[in-house]
Amino acid sequence: MLTTNPIPNLISGVSQQADSMKFPSQAVEQVNAVSHIVEGLVKRPPTNHVSRVVIGDLGNFKVHPINRDSTQRYFAVFKSNSVAVFDAADGSQKPVNFDGAAEAYLTTSTPETTLEALSIADYTFVLNKSI
């Protein structure tokens, strides 16, 4: 039996629960939209292409964002035997300096599963789970 009820808002997002378990403000699917507590259901903001930072096949890699503040945002790309850091604003590559045995510590054939990174303030800590 089909019933109609008023829906107060659409801010509860998507739910995969059975229809009888969902709130009226939850949807089954939400395409190109964002549930916002103040504005309600709004269109998803677009992505902006900044620049191409890597040309060719990357192979196995891991990407870690580094957000120091609203103007200094970077992302680090860990490959099997190298690390590259790029400015998120313009895509320019930044120099990476290794201290002591750090380069050997970061060398792995599976960086996407072996390396974990955490950025706190001005420091980024990288863990190699295989060592």
N, C-alpha and C positions, 0 to 999 in steps of 0.2 A: 504494500500500500504506500502510495506517494503522499507525503505531507509537506507542507511548506511552512517554514518558520522564518521570522526575521533574523538576519545575521547582524550582530552589533558592530563587528569590525572584522578585518582579515589580517590581524597582526600575529596570530598564533603559529603561522608557518605551515609546514607540511607534516602530516602524520601518516604512518603506514599501519596504524591500528585499524581494526574493523570499524565500519561506519557507526555501529552502535556504541563504540568506546570513545570516538572522537568528540571534541568540542565543536560547536557550530562554527567557530571562527578558524578551524583548521581545514586545510585543503588536502586533496589527494596528490595534486601536482602543482608546481609553481614554476613557470618558465619565464626567464628574464624579468623577474620581479624580486623585490626585497620587502619583507614585512617590517615596517617601521612603527615604533610605539607612538610617535607623535603624528607622522604624516599618513599612517595607514599603509596600504599596499601601493608601492611606487615602482616605477620602472627601474631595472638594474642600471647603475651607472656604467658608462662604456669603459673599455680599456683603451689606453693610449700607447701606441707604438713609439718608443723612444729611440732605439737604435738596435742594430744587429750587433751582438757582442761576440758571437762565435760562428765561424764559418766552417762547414764540414761536419763530419760525424764526431760526436762527443764520446761515443762508447759508453762505458759505465761512469756515472758522475753523480754528485750530490750538490744541491744548491741550498745555501743558508742565507736568509736575509739578515742584514745588520742595520737596525734602526737606532742611531745614536740620538737624534732629535728630529725635529720637523724639516731641517735643511740638510742634514748629513745622513743619507740613506745609501747603503751599499748592498751588494750581494756577492757572496763568495761561492766560487765554483770549484769543487774538489774533484779532480780527476785521479786516475790511478797513480800518477807519479808527479802531480803538480797541483798548485793552488793559484787561482786567478781571482782578483777582486775588482769589481766594476762599480762605478758610480751609478746609482739608480736614476739620477736626474738626466744624465746625458750619455750614459753608456761607456764613458771613458775608462780605460783600464788603469788601475792604481798599482804601484809597486808593492811587492810582497818580499819581506826580508825574513830569512830563516835564521834562528839562533841555535847553534850547536847541532844536536841530532834530531831536530824537529822535522827536517825533510824526510829522513828515514822513518820516523815515527808515523808520518802521514802517508807513506807509500803502501798502497793496498790495491788488489785487483778488483775489489768490490766496494768502492767507497759509498755507494748508495745504501748498503746495509751495515757496513763495518764502522763508518764514521758517524759520530754524533757531535753536534755543535750547539753551544749556548752562548749568547751574547749578553753581558751584564755591563752597563755603562760603557767604558772605553775598551773593554777587553772581550775577546771571543775565545772561549775555551773549546778545544776540540779533543774528543775522546776516540781512540782507536780501540774498539772492543775486541780485536783479535790479539792485542798485546797485553 
